[in-house]
């Protein structure tokens, strides 16, 4: 049952559908396309344009055991190692066994992967993989090609309704506490301008990540944790928020650079580029058997350590030995991006530094994408299926979105055919009784990002996170004070996003402060060792009646 909601005007319009999907990446669009096969009506709500989600920014590719000699079991082993003891093995087995078929079905939808002269799909390696199993498209534009194929398929189905430029606000429930739709704000004109409501038999969140909680990230500007924040306010459980993966090789644009930063795909290292310091020394040699292709947490930590040792602001990725022809053929997008910023990878090393990249945690789901709120599903980066554990294996994200989206659609189809997906009546009284969350001013976004980057980024400690928590609490107190003084922030996209960022940042820090060990992409300077005896378990976060997040360790 929803107990908290964003401060917002009452809905001025209403739409109805069978399944409302929030998000237009690989996960959301796959759900919409598959529920349509069962005759269910689908509506896709997306925050910007249909193809503006995180999927199109994915450079490296999609991992699956498609190559000769490779097996799902080998893919499983690599995933479990990367996850540092916290993967759900059953979920991983689902991913790797259903993955190859899901990729082939994606190809049938229209996605065109790069192929060799023999017509076979070209496969490369990335960090943590012992085999070449990453399929790519357009060299380094895999996400863009997957997004294109799915968007084309969705646009060609007139029974899939689209609402673009819409920020989801809160979940609507029926008298039994089951999902019955959602409220949203459409940044447009006409009948669906402003706050409205979509009533549905089921709600699927595929809203992507929360990378904008940090100053420097590979995530687009729309990744403000809206799905996790909505789920928390609706009473759903979230898991493993402390495990935020920092991509090791993000193009360094200077000490003042903020917002979305250009990614330099792990596939560049997979093809043989080296990490070096200013003296040209390959510092990953001897650190791990896979050197530059070690799991991402290990590489990010090694880069950060070297930067600290040398007092440097960045390291370098050296691919000069590739030559111009390979750069132009295999990595045209990265080459063009680097040259736009005055760097030519053909003739000079690329300056890089870690930046926030992927949330391994998220809304807690089972193997069918069901959350702890009946009728509410989640998939893609916003979800925590248990696949990634403490550190996502490279190129498993697109595959996870694809596989678990298909499983959600299968679950909804089965329920529909069994007559278990009835229309829901919104409990209007409960919606009105939910506590309105005061909105921080839009400028709070920058302060949240500064606090999080300084105290809860790659390096964390009890002291750094206490300072971050205090700063976040002050922002929340100021929002409440402004309401008491009858000077509340105006309800609009910028203040709603700031409220979502404040909530997910507070929840992330609470979990990270509680986990007193170093594991995967959670690095505690004051607890540098992994502690399986006490911490080989998940932290489950929910919202207390007071509106603050509470993290509880899962029973061992």
NORMOVEN-V9641 format. One record per backbone hydrogen bond with DSSP energy under -0.5 kcal/mol. CO is the residue of the C=O (numbers start at 0). NH is the residue of the N-H. E is the energy in kcal/mol with one decimal. If there is no record, write none. Layout:
BEGIN
co: (CO | CO)
nh: (NH | NH)
e: (E | E)
END
This chain:
BEGIN
co: (2 | 4 | 12 | 14 | 17 | 17 | 18 | 18 | 19 | 20 | 20 | 21 | 24 | 25 | 26 | 27 | 28 | 29 | 30 | 31 | 32 | 34 | 34 | 35 | 40 | 41 | 42 | 42 | 43 | 44 | 45 | 47 | 48 | 52 | 53 | 54 | 55 | 57 | 58 | 61 | 63 | 66 | 70 | 71 | 72 | 73 | 74 | 75 | 76 | 77 | 78 | 79 | 80 | 82 | 82 | 86 | 87 | 88 | 89 | 90 | 91 | 92 | 93 | 94 | 95 | 97 | 98 | 99 | 100 | 101 | 102 | 103 | 104 | 105 | 105 | 106 | 110 | 113 | 115 | 119 | 121 | 123 | 123 | 125 | 126 | 130 | 132 | 132 | 133 | 134 | 135 | 136 | 137 | 140 | 141 | 142 | 143 | 144 | 145 | 146 | 147 | 148 | 149 | 150 | 151 | 153 | 155 | 156 | 158 | 158 | 160 | 162 | 164 | 165 | 166 | 169 | 171 | 171 | 172 | 173 | 177 | 179 | 180 | 181 | 182 | 183 | 184 | 184 | 185 | 185 | 189 | 193 | 194 | 195 | 196 | 196 | 197 | 198 | 201 | 202 | 202 | 203 | 203 | 204 | 208 | 209 | 210 | 214 | 214 | 215 | 216 | 219 | 221 | 222 | 224 | 225 | 226 | 227 | 228 | 229 | 230 | 231 | 232 | 232 | 236 | 237 | 238 | 239 | 241 | 242 | 242 | 242 | 244 | 244 | 244 | 246 | 247 | 248 | 249 | 250 | 253 | 258 | 261 | 262 | 264 | 264 | 265 | 265 | 266 | 267 | 268 | 273 | 273 | 275 | 276 | 280 | 280 | 281 | 283 | 283 | 287 | 289 | 290 | 292 | 294 | 294 | 295 | 296 | 297 | 298 | 299 | 300 | 301 | 302 | 303 | 304 | 305 | 306 | 306 | 307 | 314 | 315 | 315 | 316 | 316 | 317 | 318 | 319 | 322 | 323 | 324 | 325 | 325 | 326 | 330 | 331 | 332 | 333 | 334 | 335 | 336 | 337 | 337 | 338 | 342 | 343 | 343 | 348 | 349 | 350 | 351 | 352 | 354 | 355 | 357 | 357 | 361 | 362 | 365 | 368 | 369 | 371 | 372 | 373 | 374 | 374 | 375 | 376 | 378 | 379 | 381 | 383 | 385 | 387 | 389 | 392 | 394 | 394 | 395 | 396 | 397 | 398 | 399 | 400 | 401 | 402 | 403 | 404 | 405 | 406 | 407 | 408 | 409 | 410 | 411 | 412 | 413 | 414 | 415 | 423 | 425 | 426 | 427 | 428 | 429 | 434 | 435 | 436 | 438 | 440 | 441 | 442 | 442 | 443 | 444 | 445 | 446 | 447 | 448 | 448 | 449 | 450 | 451 | 454 | 458 | 459 | 459 | 460 | 461 | 462 | 463 | 464 | 465 | 466 | 467 | 468 | 469 | 470 | 471 | 472 | 473 | 474 | 475 | 476 | 477 | 478 | 479 | 480 | 481 | 482 | 489 | 491 | 492 | 493 | 494 | 495 | 496 | 497 | 498 | 499 | 500 | 501 | 502 | 503 | 504 | 505 | 506 | 507 | 508 | 509 | 510 | 513 | 514 | 516 | 518 | 520 | 521 | 521 | 522 | 522 | 523 | 528 | 529 | 530 | 531 | 534 | 537 | 537 | 538 | 538 | 539 | 540 | 541 | 541 | 543 | 547 | 549 | 551)
nh: (434 | 436 | 196 | 198 | 200 | 201 | 20 | 42 | 203 | 22 | 44 | 205 | 28 | 29 | 30 | 31 | 32 | 33 | 34 | 35 | 36 | 37 | 39 | 38 | 18 | 160 | 20 | 44 | 162 | 22 | 165 | 164 | 51 | 55 | 56 | 57 | 143 | 142 | 141 | 134 | 65 | 69 | 74 | 75 | 76 | 77 | 78 | 79 | 80 | 81 | 82 | 84 | 83 | 85 | 389 | 88 | 91 | 92 | 93 | 94 | 95 | 96 | 97 | 98 | 99 | 101 | 102 | 103 | 104 | 105 | 106 | 107 | 108 | 109 | 110 | 109 | 112 | 121 | 118 | 115 | 135 | 132 | 133 | 128 | 393 | 132 | 63 | 134 | 123 | 61 | 113 | 140 | 139 | 144 | 145 | 146 | 147 | 148 | 149 | 150 | 151 | 152 | 153 | 154 | 155 | 156 | 157 | 159 | 41 | 160 | 43 | 45 | 186 | 167 | 184 | 182 | 179 | 180 | 426 | 176 | 173 | 199 | 171 | 197 | 168 | 195 | 166 | 186 | 187 | 193 | 192 | 185 | 11 | 183 | 14 | 198 | 181 | 16 | 19 | 204 | 376 | 21 | 205 | 378 | 224 | 212 | 213 | 216 | 258 | 355 | 260 | 222 | 223 | 211 | 228 | 229 | 230 | 231 | 232 | 233 | 235 | 234 | 2 | 3 | 363 | 540 | 361 | 242 | 243 | 244 | 359 | 360 | 246 | 356 | 357 | 354 | 249 | 263 | 352 | 252 | 256 | 216 | 250 | 264 | 267 | 268 | 268 | 269 | 270 | 272 | 271 | 275 | 317 | 315 | 279 | 276 | 282 | 284 | 286 | 287 | 290 | 292 | 293 | 127 | 297 | 298 | 299 | 300 | 301 | 302 | 303 | 304 | 305 | 306 | 307 | 308 | 309 | 310 | 311 | 310 | 351 | 275 | 317 | 318 | 349 | 273 | 321 | 322 | 326 | 327 | 328 | 329 | 330 | 330 | 334 | 335 | 336 | 337 | 338 | 339 | 340 | 340 | 342 | 341 | 344 | 346 | 347 | 350 | 316 | 251 | 314 | 249 | 246 | 217 | 244 | 359 | 238 | 383 | 368 | 377 | 365 | 373 | 375 | 178 | 202 | 376 | 370 | 204 | 381 | 382 | 362 | 364 | 87 | 390 | 520 | 395 | 62 | 398 | 399 | 400 | 401 | 402 | 403 | 404 | 405 | 406 | 407 | 408 | 409 | 410 | 411 | 412 | 413 | 414 | 415 | 416 | 417 | 419 | 418 | 425 | 427 | 430 | 431 | 432 | 433 | 4 | 437 | 6 | 488 | 443 | 444 | 445 | 446 | 447 | 448 | 449 | 450 | 451 | 214 | 452 | 453 | 454 | 455 | 460 | 456 | 524 | 525 | 464 | 465 | 466 | 467 | 468 | 469 | 470 | 471 | 472 | 473 | 474 | 475 | 476 | 477 | 478 | 479 | 480 | 481 | 482 | 483 | 484 | 486 | 485 | 491 | 495 | 496 | 497 | 498 | 499 | 500 | 501 | 502 | 503 | 504 | 505 | 506 | 507 | 508 | 509 | 510 | 511 | 512 | 513 | 514 | 515 | 516 | 518 | 521 | 522 | 518 | 523 | 459 | 524 | 526 | 517 | 531 | 534 | 535 | 536 | 539 | 553 | 239 | 540 | 551 | 237 | 543 | 549 | 546 | 543 | 541 | 539)
e: (-2.8 | -3.4 | -2.0 | -3.0 | -1.6 | -1.4 | -0.6 | -2.3 | -2.8 | -0.7 | -3.2 | -3.0 | -2.3 | -1.3 | -2.0 | -2.2 | -2.4 | -2.0 | -2.5 | -1.3 | -0.6 | -1.0 | -1.7 | -1.9 | -1.9 | -2.4 | -3.5 | -0.6 | -2.7 | -2.9 | -2.5 | -2.4 | -1.9 | -0.5 | -1.7 | -1.8 | -0.5 | -3.2 | -1.1 | -2.4 | -2.2 | -1.5 | -1.9 | -2.7 | -2.3 | -2.1 | -2.1 | -2.6 | -2.1 | -2.1 | -2.0 | -0.9 | -1.4 | -1.5 | -2.4 | -0.9 | -2.4 | -2.6 | -2.1 | -2.2 | -2.7 | -2.2 | -2.3 | -1.3 | -0.6 | -2.0 | -2.4 | -2.0 | -2.1 | -1.9 | -2.1 | -1.9 | -1.4 | -1.0 | -1.8 | -0.6 | -0.7 | -2.7 | -2.0 | -2.7 | -0.7 | -1.3 | -2.3 | -1.9 | -0.8 | -0.9 | -2.2 | -0.7 | -1.9 | -2.0 | -3.3 | -2.1 | -2.2 | -1.8 | -2.5 | -2.8 | -2.2 | -2.3 | -2.3 | -2.9 | -2.5 | -1.9 | -2.6 | -2.8 | -1.3 | -1.4 | -0.8 | -1.9 | -1.0 | -0.7 | -3.0 | -2.6 | -3.5 | -0.6 | -2.6 | -2.9 | -3.5 | -0.8 | -3.2 | -2.0 | -2.1 | -1.5 | -2.7 | -2.9 | -3.1 | -2.8 | -2.6 | -0.5 | -1.5 | -2.6 | -1.3 | -2.3 | -3.1 | -2.0 | -2.4 | -0.5 | -2.3 | -2.1 | -2.1 | -0.5 | -3.1 | -3.0 | -0.6 | -2.2 | -1.6 | -2.0 | -1.9 | -0.5 | -2.9 | -1.6 | -3.5 | -2.0 | -2.0 | -2.3 | -2.4 | -2.4 | -2.5 | -2.5 | -2.4 | -1.8 | -2.8 | -1.5 | -1.5 | -1.4 | -2.1 | -3.3 | -2.2 | -1.6 | -1.5 | -0.6 | -2.3 | -0.7 | -0.6 | -2.7 | -1.9 | -1.4 | -0.7 | -2.2 | -1.8 | -0.6 | -1.4 | -1.8 | -2.5 | -0.7 | -1.6 | -0.5 | -0.6 | -2.1 | -1.5 | -1.9 | -1.5 | -0.5 | -3.5 | -2.4 | -2.2 | -1.4 | -1.2 | -0.8 | -1.9 | -0.8 | -1.8 | -2.9 | -1.7 | -3.3 | -0.7 | -1.9 | -2.9 | -2.2 | -2.2 | -2.5 | -2.3 | -2.9 | -2.3 | -2.3 | -2.3 | -2.8 | -2.1 | -0.9 | -2.1 | -0.5 | -2.6 | -2.5 | -0.5 | -0.7 | -2.9 | -2.2 | -1.8 | -1.0 | -1.8 | -2.5 | -1.9 | -3.2 | -0.7 | -1.4 | -2.4 | -2.2 | -2.4 | -2.8 | -2.3 | -2.0 | -1.2 | -0.6 | -2.6 | -1.7 | -0.6 | -1.6 | -1.9 | -0.5 | -2.3 | -2.4 | -2.6 | -1.3 | -2.1 | -2.3 | -3.6 | -0.8 | -3.1 | -3.1 | -1.8 | -2.1 | -1.5 | -0.6 | -2.2 | -3.1 | -2.4 | -0.5 | -2.4 | -2.7 | -0.5 | -1.7 | -3.1 | -1.8 | -3.3 | -1.8 | -2.6 | -1.9 | -2.6 | -0.5 | -2.5 | -2.5 | -2.0 | -3.1 | -2.5 | -1.2 | -1.9 | -1.6 | -2.1 | -2.4 | -2.1 | -2.2 | -2.7 | -2.4 | -2.4 | -2.3 | -2.5 | -2.6 | -1.5 | -3.4 | -1.4 | -0.6 | -1.4 | -1.9 | -2.1 | -1.7 | -1.1 | -2.5 | -0.6 | -1.3 | -0.7 | -2.0 | -1.5 | -0.5 | -1.0 | -2.8 | -2.3 | -2.2 | -2.7 | -2.6 | -0.8 | -2.4 | -2.0 | -2.2 | -2.5 | -0.5 | -0.6 | -3.3 | -0.5 | -2.5 | -1.9 | -1.9 | -1.8 | -3.0 | -2.2 | -2.0 | -2.4 | -2.5 | -2.0 | -1.6 | -1.9 | -2.6 | -2.4 | -1.7 | -2.0 | -2.5 | -2.2 | -1.4 | -2.2 | -2.1 | -4.1 | -1.6 | -0.8 | -2.7 | -2.7 | -1.7 | -2.1 | -2.3 | -2.7 | -2.3 | -2.1 | -2.5 | -2.4 | -2.1 | -2.3 | -2.5 | -2.5 | -2.0 | -2.0 | -2.7 | -2.6 | -1.2 | -1.9 | -1.3 | -1.6 | -0.5 | -2.5 | -0.7 | -2.3 | -0.6 | -1.7 | -0.6 | -0.6 | -1.7 | -0.5 | -2.8 | -1.1 | -1.9 | -0.5 | -3.3 | -1.6 | -0.6 | -2.8 | -2.5 | -0.5 | -3.1 | -2.0 | -3.2 | -2.2 | -2.9)
END
